[in-house]
Amino acid sequence: MRLVEQARSIFAELGYTVEGDGPEFRAERAWKVVHVNTVLENETLPTASSGQFHCFVAQPEDADALETRLTSVDPSYEWAIIVVDGEEYQVERAPPGPRVSA
């Protein structure tokens, strides 16, 4: 569950209201709702009906395979991958669009 706790903390620090428990939860800020999925051993990708924006939080060893799967499936939602390594994290793949710095 450590990855789930880290994912929740990341989104809270970014100013999102975090709702839900477990490896899948919602993060909401202003008009934007992001469906967050922590990748442990989940082989199922979310469907388009489950939201427009998805962020996958993964450990370094899972990030490349996840990106390959998402790229090959080409889901209809925008997606991003955040890689958590210990206490550090970085965005490995962000949705297309204008860059915004915080």
C-alpha positions as CSV (number, residue, x, y, z in Angstrom):
1,M,0.0,0.0,0.0
2,R,3.0,2.3,0.2
3,L,2.6,3.3,-3.5
4,V,-1.0,4.2,-2.9
5,E,-0.1,6.4,0.0
6,Q,2.6,8.1,-2.0
7,A,0.2,8.7,-4.9
8,R,-2.4,10.3,-2.6
9,S,0.3,12.5,-1.0
10,I,1.6,13.7,-4.4
11,F,-1.8,14.8,-5.6
12,A,-2.6,16.4,-2.2
13,E,0.7,18.4,-2.4
14,L,-0.3,19.5,-5.9
15,G,-3.5,21.0,-4.5
16,Y,-6.0,18.3,-5.5
17,T,-8.8,17.1,-3.3
18,V,-8.3,13.3,-3.1
19,E,-11.4,11.1,-2.9
20,G,-11.6,7.3,-2.4
21,D,-9.5,4.6,-0.9
22,G,-7.4,1.8,-2.4
23,P,-5.3,1.6,-5.5
24,E,-7.8,3.7,-7.6
25,F,-9.0,7.1,-6.5
26,R,-10.2,10.5,-7.8
27,A,-8.2,13.7,-7.6
28,E,-10.1,17.0,-8.2
29,R,-8.9,20.6,-8.5
30,A,-11.0,23.4,-10.0
31,W,-12.6,22.0,-13.1
32,K,-10.2,19.0,-13.6
33,V,-10.9,15.5,-12.3
34,V,-8.1,13.0,-12.6
35,H,-8.7,9.3,-12.2
36,V,-5.5,7.9,-10.5
37,N,-4.5,4.3,-10.7
38,T,-1.5,2.9,-8.8
39,V,0.1,0.2,-10.8
40,L,1.1,-2.8,-8.7
41,E,-0.1,-5.8,-10.6
42,N,-3.2,-4.4,-12.3
43,E,-3.4,-5.8,-15.8
44,T,-6.7,-4.0,-16.6
45,L,-6.6,-0.5,-18.1
46,P,-9.5,1.9,-17.4
47,T,-12.2,2.3,-20.0
48,A,-13.0,5.6,-21.7
49,S,-16.3,5.8,-19.8
50,S,-14.3,6.1,-16.5
51,G,-13.1,9.7,-17.2
52,Q,-11.3,12.0,-19.5
53,F,-8.0,12.3,-17.5
54,H,-6.0,9.3,-16.1
55,C,-2.8,9.3,-14.2
56,F,-0.9,6.1,-13.5
57,V,1.5,6.0,-10.6
58,A,4.1,3.3,-11.0
59,Q,7.4,2.1,-9.7
60,P,10.5,2.5,-12.0
61,E,10.5,-1.2,-13.0
62,D,6.9,-1.0,-14.2
63,A,6.9,2.4,-16.1
64,D,8.3,1.3,-19.5
65,A,5.9,-1.7,-19.8
66,L,3.0,0.5,-18.8
67,E,3.8,3.2,-21.3
68,T,4.2,0.6,-24.1
69,R,0.8,-0.9,-23.2
70,L,-0.9,2.5,-23.1
71,T,0.7,3.6,-26.4
72,S,-0.3,0.4,-28.2
73,V,-3.9,0.5,-26.9
74,D,-4.2,4.2,-27.6
75,P,-7.1,4.9,-25.2
76,S,-9.5,7.7,-25.9
77,Y,-8.6,9.5,-22.6
78,E,-5.6,11.7,-21.9
79,W,-3.0,9.9,-19.7
80,A,0.1,10.5,-17.7
81,I,2.6,8.3,-15.8
82,I,4.2,9.4,-12.5
83,V,7.1,7.2,-11.5
84,V,7.8,7.0,-7.7
85,D,11.2,5.9,-6.6
86,G,11.6,6.0,-2.8
87,E,10.6,9.4,-1.6
88,E,11.2,11.0,-5.1
89,Y,8.8,11.1,-8.0
90,Q,8.9,12.4,-11.6
91,V,6.5,12.7,-14.5
92,E,7.7,10.2,-17.1
93,R,4.9,10.9,-19.6
94,A,2.5,13.8,-19.5
95,P,-0.5,14.4,-21.8
96,P,0.0,16.5,-24.9
97,G,-0.7,20.1,-24.6
98,P,0.8,23.3,-23.4
99,R,3.5,23.1,-20.7
100,V,2.6,24.6,-17.3
101,S,5.1,25.1,-14.5
102,A,4.0,25.2,-10.9
